[in-house]
Amino acid sequence: MRIAVSSDLDEPVARLLVEELRRRGHEVLPHGALRPGADPQWAPCSEQAARDVADGRADQAVVCCWTGTGASIAANKVPGVRAALCADAYTADGARRWNDANVLALSLRLTSGPLLTEILDAWFAGTPSEDPEDRGNVTHVERLDRSRAAH
Ligand SMILES: O=C(CO)[C@H](O)[C@H](O)COP(=O)(O)O
């Protein structure tokens, strides 16, 4: 898959994330501190990674900042993006399964190397639920996107 990755900080775990995604065979589109010369602020670099997904340049994105909160907030402002801040594998699995999340947000502070591997394993193994209630919730979120765009 093509995965957009952003981080405002050049932290070891952000570099490990890029390495790990490439090791798994993904093409990485880097943003922020991961791309020399790019804007490293958390709001613009998270937006750029999210727009890669919304505009079809990437299949999914992983957005990172120290807490993960700013990155997830900025990414979720891009219509079509469902970003989920995940601190463990269970949450990552649920985000794919129940939320059909297409952007994974990570805290650079909380995510150790082993935890990163567990979260990525769960994220990439997870598939969106076909249960009508779950689909209904995702459809509702998509409607929220459209109503926001109309105002
Ligand atoms: O977590 C974050 C935003 O949600 C940022 O990574 C954090 O604000 C960066 O701070 P600084 O530039 O002072 O290191």
The ligand as a Gaussian input file, in Angstrom:
#p B3LYP/6-31G(d) Opt

LIG

0 1
 O        2.096000      16.872000      20.576000
 C        2.133000      17.817000      19.822000
 C        0.899000      18.482000      19.330000
 O       -0.251000      17.826000      19.748000
 C        3.438000      18.370000      19.352000
 O        4.268000      17.334000      18.961000
 C        4.053000      19.196000      20.449000
 O        3.229000      20.316000      20.676000
 C        5.456000      19.644000      20.009000
 O        5.920000      20.565000      20.902000
 P        7.369000      21.216000      20.721000
 O        7.426000      21.741000      19.316000
 O        7.375000      22.264000      21.766000
 O        8.353000      20.110000      20.947000

